[in-house]
Amino acid sequence: MRKFGLTLFILVTALVFVKAQIKTLDKVVIVAGSSIILQSDIESQYAQYLAQGNAPNDGIKCIIAQQALTTKLLAQQAVIDSVTVTDGDVDNEVDRRMRGMTQRAGGQDRLEQFLGRSVIQYKDEIRPEIREQMVAEKMRQKITEKVNVTPYDVKKFYEAMSKDSLPTYNKEVEVGEISITPTLSAEEKAYYKQKAQGLLDRVKKGEDFGNLARLYSQDPGSAPDGGDLGFGDRSTYVKEFSAMAFKLKAGDVSPVFETDFGFHFLQVIERRGEQVHIRHILVRPNLTQASLDRAKVKIDSIYTIFQKNKNVDFSAAAAYYSDAKETKFNGGMILNADNVQSRTTFIPTDKLDPQIALVVDTLKVGQVSKPGIFTSQAGQQTYKILYLRSKTDAHKANLTQDFPKLKELAYSDKINKSVSEWFERRRKDTYVKIDPEYLQCTQLKTWGTAVTAAQSK
């Protein structure tokens, strides 16, 4: 079974479950101030949890109920404090979520089939809920906007931790790269462009677009579906692809054009406002030995510079020579993919690309590697010089080695305490009534005390 087929099965099961439950289980389970939370609201979110491939767990419903309660209270306070979000921000978030659902479902048509309504209708239905969540998050940010941590705060946080609760950090390294990507010359590209043009000519002469895509397109994600990419907005595709797709009318076929993926031509099947349904055929150029040889000559010349001058600044060399857009303007340093938001360059060795890990293991701190060729998961070959900036052995957290990480922990702890204190104040002066079924939830027991107090007055 293809991957999207399994995903669709999960989605169908979850959605059918929700529809059935709404009819039999809908009731008010929480009253929070001027707002109510329905059983169907919780069941709907639980179905989404299952649709993401998670195992059944009724305890998750308690967490969902708690999150719904806190969202309602934050949103109510936001009205008082005039905290709002723009329509544009809400639309962007709705579109982002729908893109994820469409991708998991295997296309917009399939998603609409299982939703039982159009994507446009569904977006209208979920927009109020998403707006409320975004307003609540903005209110949470306002509550914590003045929270900061000083070095003294970090020290106090660290000293208050018991030795047994100190986090253990695995062996970590900081690795830099200079990448040279083999590229084809205009003459070498011409063959592949002409190949794409030949397929386009066959379409223009009446051959079936879908059949040609299945036979010849080198996009593994869409070729089995006749090149069909489903619906998408401008942000779904790379710039050149979007520019071509959104200037055509329904039924039009584009000329051959180039992106980083290769040579394409596409056909617009349908347009719906700011979304377009398209199919395409991709001809992906293969690297020639000549292109590999040119890249190797270039990377070897860069390595020679390092050999002749031990004082060459790696960051400056990466910014000047490297083709890797992700790292060249970051001093050549590779970011920890599991912690992108913090932009940390410390990477646990078990999270490194195995090809990179093999080379790094042979380097001493401050050394650069000999040039080598690396192959990405997509099959792209690139020559790299690697640089080991630092190496930290596995250890218990300490202030000397781990101050930035401990600062993040101390900040998160202070944020959580600030939000908890705010909710504690709200708990004392807000009417909250919880259905007995949910009053058994550990997460909601403290709110139950408030119910008793409020009802006794």
Contacts in CASP RR format, 6 or more apart in sequence:
PFRMAT RR
TARGET T0000
AUTHOR 0000-0000-0000
METHOD contacts of the structure
MODEL  1
MRKFGLTLFILVTALVFVKAQIKTLDKVVIVAGSSIILQSDIESQYAQYL
AQGNAPNDGIKCIIAQQALTTKLLAQQAVIDSVTVTDGDVDNEVDRRMRG
MTQRAGGQDRLEQFLGRSVIQYKDEIRPEIREQMVAEKMRQKITEKVNVT
PYDVKKFYEAMSKDSLPTYNKEVEVGEISITPTLSAEEKAYYKQKAQGLL
DRVKKGEDFGNLARLYSQDPGSAPDGGDLGFGDRSTYVKEFSAMAFKLKA
GDVSPVFETDFGFHFLQVIERRGEQVHIRHILVRPNLTQASLDRAKVKID
SIYTIFQKNKNVDFSAAAAYYSDAKETKFNGGMILNADNVQSRTTFIPTD
KLDPQIALVVDTLKVGQVSKPGIFTSQAGQQTYKILYLRSKTDAHKANLT
QDFPKLKELAYSDKINKSVSEWFERRRKDTYVKIDPEYLQCTQLKTWGTA
VTAAQSK
2 224 0 8 1.000
4 104 0 8 1.000
4 105 0 8 1.000
4 106 0 8 1.000
4 107 0 8 1.000
4 110 0 8 1.000
5 106 0 8 1.000
7 104 0 8 1.000
7 105 0 8 1.000
7 106 0 8 1.000
8 105 0 8 1.000
8 106 0 8 1.000
8 110 0 8 1.000
8 114 0 8 1.000
10 50 0 8 1.000
10 51 0 8 1.000
10 53 0 8 1.000
11 51 0 8 1.000
11 104 0 8 1.000
11 105 0 8 1.000
11 111 0 8 1.000
11 114 0 8 1.000
12 114 0 8 1.000
13 50 0 8 1.000
14 47 0 8 1.000
14 48 0 8 1.000
14 50 0 8 1.000
14 51 0 8 1.000
15 47 0 8 1.000
15 51 0 8 1.000
15 114 0 8 1.000
15 115 0 8 1.000
17 43 0 8 1.000
17 47 0 8 1.000
17 50 0 8 1.000
18 40 0 8 1.000
18 43 0 8 1.000
18 44 0 8 1.000
18 47 0 8 1.000
21 39 0 8 1.000
21 40 0 8 1.000
21 43 0 8 1.000
22 40 0 8 1.000
22 43 0 8 1.000
22 44 0 8 1.000
25 39 0 8 1.000
25 40 0 8 1.000
25 43 0 8 1.000
26 38 0 8 1.000
26 39 0 8 1.000
26 40 0 8 1.000
27 38 0 8 1.000
27 39 0 8 1.000
27 435 0 8 1.000
28 36 0 8 1.000
28 37 0 8 1.000
28 38 0 8 1.000
28 39 0 8 1.000
28 435 0 8 1.000
29 37 0 8 1.000
29 38 0 8 1.000
29 39 0 8 1.000
29 42 0 8 1.000
29 65 0 8 1.000
29 434 0 8 1.000
29 435 0 8 1.000
29 437 0 8 1.000
29 438 0 8 1.000
30 36 0 8 1.000
30 37 0 8 1.000
30 65 0 8 1.000
30 68 0 8 1.000
30 69 0 8 1.000
30 72 0 8 1.000
30 432 0 8 1.000
30 433 0 8 1.000
30 434 0 8 1.000
30 435 0 8 1.000
30 438 0 8 1.000
31 37 0 8 1.000
31 431 0 8 1.000
31 432 0 8 1.000
31 433 0 8 1.000
32 69 0 8 1.000
32 72 0 8 1.000
32 73 0 8 1.000
32 76 0 8 1.000
32 430 0 8 1.000
32 432 0 8 1.000
33 72 0 8 1.000
33 73 0 8 1.000
33 76 0 8 1.000
33 430 0 8 1.000
33 431 0 8 1.000
33 432 0 8 1.000
34 76 0 8 1.000
35 72 0 8 1.000
35 75 0 8 1.000
35 76 0 8 1.000
37 65 0 8 1.000
37 68 0 8 1.000
37 69 0 8 1.000
37 72 0 8 1.000
41 68 0 8 1.000
42 61 0 8 1.000
42 64 0 8 1.000
42 65 0 8 1.000
42 68 0 8 1.000
43 61 0 8 1.000
45 64 0 8 1.000
45 68 0 8 1.000
46 60 0 8 1.000
46 61 0 8 1.000
46 64 0 8 1.000
49 60 0 8 1.000
49 64 0 8 1.000
50 56 0 8 1.000
51 104 0 8 1.000
54 60 0 8 1.000
59 441 0 8 1.000
61 438 0 8 1.000
61 441 0 8 1.000
62 438 0 8 1.000
62 441 0 8 1.000
62 442 0 8 1.000
62 443 0 8 1.000
62 444 0 8 1.000
63 443 0 8 1.000
65 438 0 8 1.000
65 441 0 8 1.000
65 443 0 8 1.000
65 444 0 8 1.000
66 441 0 8 1.000
66 443 0 8 1.000
66 444 0 8 1.000
69 432 0 8 1.000
69 444 0 8 1.000
69 447 0 8 1.000
70 136 0 8 1.000
70 423 0 8 1.000
71 132 0 8 1.000
71 133 0 8 1.000
71 136 0 8 1.000
72 132 0 8 1.000
72 136 0 8 1.000
73 423 0 8 1.000
73 426 0 8 1.000
73 430 0 8 1.000
74 135 0 8 1.000
74 136 0 8 1.000
74 137 0 8 1.000
74 139 0 8 1.000
74 140 0 8 1.000
75 132 0 8 1.000
75 135 0 8 1.000
75 136 0 8 1.000
75 139 0 8 1.000
77 83 0 8 1.000
77 139 0 8 1.000
77 426 0 8 1.000
78 84 0 8 1.000
78 135 0 8 1.000
78 136 0 8 1.000
78 138 0 8 1.000
78 139 0 8 1.000
81 139 0 8 1.000
81 142 0 8 1.000
83 135 0 8 1.000
83 138 0 8 1.000
83 139 0 8 1.000
83 142 0 8 1.000
84 135 0 8 1.000
84 138 0 8 1.000
85 131 0 8 1.000
85 134 0 8 1.000
85 135 0 8 1.000
85 138 0 8 1.000
89 134 0 8 1.000
90 127 0 8 1.000
90 130 0 8 1.000
90 131 0 8 1.000
90 134 0 8 1.000
91 127 0 8 1.000
93 130 0 8 1.000
93 134 0 8 1.000
94 123 0 8 1.000
94 126 0 8 1.000
94 127 0 8 1.000
94 130 0 8 1.000
95 123 0 8 1.000
95 233 0 8 1.000
95 235 0 8 1.000
97 126 0 8 1.000
97 130 0 8 1.000
98 119 0 8 1.000
98 122 0 8 1.000
98 123 0 8 1.000
99 232 0 8 1.000
99 233 0 8 1.000
99 235 0 8 1.000
99 236 0 8 1.000
101 111 0 8 1.000
102 108 0 8 1.000
102 111 0 8 1.000
102 119 0 8 1.000
102 230 0 8 1.000
102 231 0 8 1.000
102 232 0 8 1.000
105 111 0 8 1.000
105 114 0 8 1.000
107 230 0 8 1.000
107 231 0 8 1.000
108 119 0 8 1.000
108 230 0 8 1.000
108 231 0 8 1.000
108 232 0 8 1.000
108 275 0 8 1.000
108 277 0 8 1.000
109 230 0 8 1.000
111 119 0 8 1.000
112 118 0 8 1.000
112 119 0 8 1.000
115 122 0 8 1.000
119 231 0 8 1.000
120 272 0 8 1.000
140 419 0 8 1.000
143 418 0 8 1.000
143 419 0 8 1.000
143 422 0 8 1.000
144 415 0 8 1.000
144 418 0 8 1.000
144 419 0 8 1.000
147 411 0 8 1.000
147 414 0 8 1.000
147 415 0 8 1.000
147 418 0 8 1.000
148 411 0 8 1.000
149 157 0 8 1.000
149 407 0 8 1.000
149 410 0 8 1.000
149 411 0 8 1.000
149 414 0 8 1.000
151 403 0 8 1.000
153 410 0 8 1.000
153 414 0 8 1.000
154 399 0 8 1.000
154 403 0 8 1.000
154 406 0 8 1.000
154 407 0 8 1.000
154 410 0 8 1.000
155 399 0 8 1.000
157 406 0 8 1.000
157 409 0 8 1.000
157 410 0 8 1.000
157 413 0 8 1.000
158 397 0 8 1.000
158 399 0 8 1.000
158 406 0 8 1.000
158 410 0 8 1.000
163 396 0 8 1.000
166 396 0 8 1.000
166 397 0 8 1.000
167 396 0 8 1.000
167 397 0 8 1.000
167 405 0 8 1.000
167 409 0 8 1.000
168 394 0 8 1.000
168 395 0 8 1.000
168 396 0 8 1.000
168 397 0 8 1.000
169 348 0 8 1.000
169 392 0 8 1.000
169 394 0 8 1.000
169 395 0 8 1.000
169 396 0 8 1.000
169 397 0 8 1.000
169 402 0 8 1.000
169 405 0 8 1.000
170 348 0 8 1.000
170 349 0 8 1.000
170 350 0 8 1.000
170 394 0 8 1.000
171 348 0 8 1.000
171 349 0 8 1.000
171 391 0 8 1.000
171 392 0 8 1.000
171 393 0 8 1.000
171 394 0 8 1.000
172 346 0 8 1.000
172 347 0 8 1.000
172 348 0 8 1.000
172 349 0 8 1.000
172 391 0 8 1.000
172 392 0 8 1.000
173 346 0 8 1.000
173 347 0 8 1.000
173 349 0 8 1.000
173 352 0 8 1.000
173 360 0 8 1.000
173 388 0 8 1.000
173 389 0 8 1.000
173 390 0 8 1.000
173 391 0 8 1.000
173 392 0 8 1.000
174 333 0 8 1.000
174 345 0 8 1.000
174 346 0 8 1.000
174 347 0 8 1.000
174 388 0 8 1.000
174 389 0 8 1.000
174 390 0 8 1.000
174 391 0 8 1.000
175 333 0 8 1.000
175 334 0 8 1.000
175 345 0 8 1.000
175 347 0 8 1.000
175 352 0 8 1.000
175 356 0 8 1.000
175 360 0 8 1.000
175 386 0 8 1.000
175 387 0 8 1.000
175 388 0 8 1.000
175 389 0 8 1.000
176 314 0 8 1.000
176 318 0 8 1.000
176 327 0 8 1.000
176 331 0 8 1.000
176 332 0 8 1.000
176 333 0 8 1.000
176 334 0 8 1.000
176 386 0 8 1.000
176 387 0 8 1.000
176 388 0 8 1.000
176 389 0 8 1.000
177 318 0 8 1.000
177 322 0 8 1.000
177 324 0 8 1.000
177 327 0 8 1.000
177 332 0 8 1.000
177 334 0 8 1.000
177 356 0 8 1.000
177 384 0 8 1.000
177 385 0 8 1.000
177 386 0 8 1.000
177 387 0 8 1.000
178 299 0 8 1.000
178 302 0 8 1.000
178 314 0 8 1.000
178 317 0 8 1.000
178 318 0 8 1.000
178 321 0 8 1.000
178 322 0 8 1.000
178 324 0 8 1.000
178 332 0 8 1.000
178 384 0 8 1.000
178 385 0 8 1.000
178 387 0 8 1.000
179 322 0 8 1.000
179 323 0 8 1.000
179 324 0 8 1.000
179 327 0 8 1.000
179 382 0 8 1.000
179 383 0 8 1.000
179 384 0 8 1.000
180 295 0 8 1.000
180 298 0 8 1.000
180 299 0 8 1.000
180 302 0 8 1.000
180 321 0 8 1.000
180 322 0 8 1.000
180 323 0 8 1.000
180 382 0 8 1.000
180 383 0 8 1.000
180 384 0 8 1.000
181 295 0 8 1.000
181 323 0 8 1.000
181 324 0 8 1.000
181 380 0 8 1.000
181 382 0 8 1.000
181 383 0 8 1.000
182 287 0 8 1.000
182 291 0 8 1.000
182 292 0 8 1.000
182 294 0 8 1.000
182 295 0 8 1.000
182 381 0 8 1.000
182 382 0 8 1.000
182 383 0 8 1.000
183 291 0 8 1.000
183 294 0 8 1.000
183 295 0 8 1.000
184 285 0 8 1.000
184 287 0 8 1.000
184 288 0 8 1.000
184 291 0 8 1.000
185 290 0 8 1.000
185 291 0 8 1.000
188 285 0 8 1.000
188 288 0 8 1.000
188 290 0 8 1.000
188 291 0 8 1.000
189 258 0 8 1.000
189 263 0 8 1.000
189 285 0 8 1.000
192 262 0 8 1.000
192 263 0 8 1.000
192 283 0 8 1.000
192 284 0 8 1.000
192 285 0 8 1.000
192 286 0 8 1.000
193 256 0 8 1.000
193 258 0 8 1.000
193 263 0 8 1.000
193 283 0 8 1.000
195 263 0 8 1.000
195 283 0 8 1.000
196 256 0 8 1.000
196 263 0 8 1.000
196 264 0 8 1.000
196 265 0 8 1.000
196 281 0 8 1.000
196 283 0 8 1.000
197 256 0 8 1.000
199 212 0 8 1.000
199 216 0 8 1.000
199 265 0 8 1.000
199 281 0 8 1.000
199 283 0 8 1.000
200 253 0 8 1.000
200 255 0 8 1.000
200 256 0 8 1.000
200 265 0 8 1.000
200 281 0 8 1.000
202 212 0 8 1.000
203 209 0 8 1.000
203 212 0 8 1.000
203 253 0 8 1.000
203 265 0 8 1.000
203 267 0 8 1.000
204 253 0 8 1.000
209 226 0 8 1.000
209 227 0 8 1.000
209 253 0 8 1.000
209 267 0 8 1.000
209 279 0 8 1.000
209 281 0 8 1.000
210 226 0 8 1.000
210 227 0 8 1.000
210 228 0 8 1.000
210 279 0 8 1.000
211 226 0 8 1.000
212 281 0 8 1.000
213 222 0 8 1.000
213 223 0 8 1.000
213 226 0 8 1.000
213 227 0 8 1.000
213 279 0 8 1.000
213 280 0 8 1.000
213 281 0 8 1.000
214 223 0 8 1.000
214 224 0 8 1.000
214 226 0 8 1.000
214 227 0 8 1.000
216 281 0 8 1.000
216 283 0 8 1.000
217 223 0 8 1.000
217 226 0 8 1.000
217 227 0 8 1.000
217 280 0 8 1.000
217 281 0 8 1.000
217 282 0 8 1.000
217 283 0 8 1.000
218 282 0 8 1.000
218 283 0 8 1.000
218 284 0 8 1.000
219 227 0 8 1.000
219 261 0 8 1.000
219 280 0 8 1.000
219 281 0 8 1.000
219 282 0 8 1.000
219 284 0 8 1.000
222 228 0 8 1.000
222 229 0 8 1.000
222 279 0 8 1.000
222 280 0 8 1.000
225 279 0 8 1.000
226 279 0 8 1.000
227 279 0 8 1.000
227 280 0 8 1.000
227 281 0 8 1.000
228 269 0 8 1.000
228 279 0 8 1.000
229 277 0 8 1.000
229 278 0 8 1.000
229 279 0 8 1.000
229 280 0 8 1.000
230 269 0 8 1.000
230 277 0 8 1.000
230 278 0 8 1.000
230 279 0 8 1.000
231 270 0 8 1.000
231 272 0 8 1.000
231 275 0 8 1.000
231 276 0 8 1.000
231 277 0 8 1.000
232 275 0 8 1.000
232 276 0 8 1.000
232 277 0 8 1.000
232 278 0 8 1.000
233 274 0 8 1.000
233 275 0 8 1.000
233 276 0 8 1.000
234 242 0 8 1.000
234 246 0 8 1.000
234 274 0 8 1.000
235 242 0 8 1.000
236 242 0 8 1.000
237 245 0 8 1.000
238 259 0 8 1.000
238 260 0 8 1.000
238 261 0 8 1.000
240 257 0 8 1.000
240 258 0 8 1.000
240 259 0 8 1.000
241 259 0 8 1.000
241 264 0 8 1.000
241 266 0 8 1.000
241 280 0 8 1.000
244 254 0 8 1.000
244 257 0 8 1.000
244 264 0 8 1.000
244 266 0 8 1.000
245 254 0 8 1.000
245 266 0 8 1.000
245 268 0 8 1.000
245 276 0 8 1.000
245 278 0 8 1.000
246 276 0 8 1.000
248 254 0 8 1.000
248 266 0 8 1.000
248 268 0 8 1.000
249 268 0 8 1.000
249 271 0 8 1.000
250 268 0 8 1.000
250 269 0 8 1.000
250 270 0 8 1.000
250 271 0 8 1.000
251 267 0 8 1.000
251 268 0 8 1.000
251 269 0 8 1.000
252 267 0 8 1.000
252 268 0 8 1.000
253 265 0 8 1.000
253 266 0 8 1.000
253 267 0 8 1.000
254 264 0 8 1.000
254 265 0 8 1.000
254 266 0 8 1.000
254 267 0 8 1.000
255 265 0 8 1.000
256 263 0 8 1.000
256 264 0 8 1.000
256 265 0 8 1.000
257 263 0 8 1.000
257 264 0 8 1.000
257 265 0 8 1.000
258 264 0 8 1.000
261 282 0 8 1.000
261 284 0 8 1.000
262 282 0 8 1.000
262 283 0 8 1.000
262 284 0 8 1.000
262 285 0 8 1.000
263 282 0 8 1.000
263 283 0 8 1.000
263 285 0 8 1.000
264 280 0 8 1.000
264 281 0 8 1.000
264 282 0 8 1.000
264 283 0 8 1.000
265 280 0 8 1.000
265 281 0 8 1.000
266 278 0 8 1.000
266 279 0 8 1.000
266 280 0 8 1.000
266 281 0 8 1.000
267 278 0 8 1.000
267 279 0 8 1.000
267 280 0 8 1.000
268 276 0 8 1.000
268 277 0 8 1.000
268 278 0 8 1.000
269 277 0 8 1.000
269 278 0 8 1.000
269 279 0 8 1.000
270 276 0 8 1.000
270 277 0 8 1.000
271 277 0 8 1.000
287 381 0 8 1.000
292 373 0 8 1.000
292 381 0 8 1.000
295 383 0 8 1.000
296 371 0 8 1.000
296 373 0 8 1.000
296 383 0 8 1.000
298 383 0 8 1.000
299 371 0 8 1.000
299 372 0 8 1.000
299 383 0 8 1.000
299 384 0 8 1.000
299 385 0 8 1.000
300 371 0 8 1.000
302 317 0 8 1.000
302 321 0 8 1.000
302 371 0 8 1.000
302 385 0 8 1.000
303 368 0 8 1.000
303 370 0 8 1.000
303 371 0 8 1.000
303 385 0 8 1.000
305 312 0 8 1.000
305 317 0 8 1.000
306 312 0 8 1.000
306 317 0 8 1.000
306 368 0 8 1.000
306 385 0 8 1.000
314 331 0 8 1.000
314 332 0 8 1.000
314 368 0 8 1.000
314 387 0 8 1.000
314 389 0 8 1.000
315 331 0 8 1.000
315 332 0 8 1.000
315 333 0 8 1.000
318 327 0 8 1.000
318 328 0 8 1.000
318 331 0 8 1.000
318 332 0 8 1.000
319 328 0 8 1.000
319 329 0 8 1.000
319 331 0 8 1.000
319 332 0 8 1.000
322 328 0 8 1.000
322 332 0 8 1.000
323 382 0 8 1.000
324 332 0 8 1.000
324 382 0 8 1.000
326 334 0 8 1.000
326 335 0 8 1.000
327 333 0 8 1.000
327 334 0 8 1.000
327 335 0 8 1.000
330 343 0 8 1.000
330 345 0 8 1.000
332 387 0 8 1.000
333 345 0 8 1.000
333 389 0 8 1.000
334 345 0 8 1.000
334 347 0 8 1.000
334 356 0 8 1.000
335 343 0 8 1.000
335 344 0 8 1.000
335 345 0 8 1.000
336 342 0 8 1.000
336 344 0 8 1.000
336 345 0 8 1.000
336 346 0 8 1.000
336 347 0 8 1.000
336 348 0 8 1.000
336 351 0 8 1.000
337 351 0 8 1.000
338 351 0 8 1.000
342 408 0 8 1.000
344 404 0 8 1.000
345 389 0 8 1.000
346 390 0 8 1.000
346 392 0 8 1.000
349 357 0 8 1.000
349 360 0 8 1.000
352 360 0 8 1.000
353 374 0 8 1.000
355 374 0 8 1.000
355 375 0 8 1.000
356 374 0 8 1.000
356 386 0 8 1.000
359 369 0 8 1.000
359 372 0 8 1.000
359 386 0 8 1.000
360 369 0 8 1.000
360 386 0 8 1.000
360 388 0 8 1.000
362 369 0 8 1.000
363 369 0 8 1.000
363 386 0 8 1.000
363 388 0 8 1.000
364 388 0 8 1.000
365 388 0 8 1.000
365 389 0 8 1.000
365 390 0 8 1.000
365 391 0 8 1.000
366 387 0 8 1.000
366 388 0 8 1.000
366 389 0 8 1.000
367 387 0 8 1.000
367 388 0 8 1.000
368 385 0 8 1.000
368 386 0 8 1.000
368 387 0 8 1.000
369 384 0 8 1.000
369 385 0 8 1.000
369 386 0 8 1.000
369 387 0 8 1.000
370 385 0 8 1.000
371 383 0 8 1.000
371 384 0 8 1.000
371 385 0 8 1.000
372 383 0 8 1.000
372 384 0 8 1.000
372 385 0 8 1.000
373 381 0 8 1.000
373 382 0 8 1.000
373 383 0 8 1.000
373 384 0 8 1.000
374 381 0 8 1.000
374 382 0 8 1.000
374 383 0 8 1.000
374 384 0 8 1.000
375 381 0 8 1.000
375 382 0 8 1.000
376 382 0 8 1.000
392 401 0 8 1.000
395 401 0 8 1.000
397 405 0 8 1.000
397 406 0 8 1.000
399 406 0 8 1.000
427 446 0 8 1.000
427 447 0 8 1.000
427 449 0 8 1.000
427 450 0 8 1.000
428 450 0 8 1.000
430 450 0 8 1.000
431 454 0 8 1.000
432 447 0 8 1.000
432 448 0 8 1.000
432 450 0 8 1.000
432 451 0 8 1.000
432 454 0 8 1.000
433 451 0 8 1.000
433 454 0 8 1.000
433 455 0 8 1.000
434 444 0 8 1.000
434 447 0 8 1.000
434 448 0 8 1.000
434 451 0 8 1.000
438 444 0 8 1.000
439 445 0 8 1.000
439 448 0 8 1.000
439 451 0 8 1.000
END
